[in-house]
């Protein structure tokens, strides 16, 4: 039997994601986002962290296969965007 550690659970690790929204992105040949459309204007972006890959539910009808990027547009707050390989589309998805 495991005793209670009397420490609080770190809630920063488990956060609910908001519903993804489509976003227009221009990407380099390696898939890295270069520019995105924010408020009607195209803006260059810089990567804030290394991209991460999600590949799960491969056994289901609609598997999830995405490359996520944390980017900073020139004139705006940082965003989390991803490229969905199954749909061939870019989306923005933030934590709620």
Secondary structure, DSSP 8 states (H G I E B T S, - for coil): ----------TTS---B---EE--EEE-TTS-EEEEEETTEEEEEEESS--EEEEE-TTSSS-EEEEEEEEEETTS-EEEEEEETTTTEEEE--B-
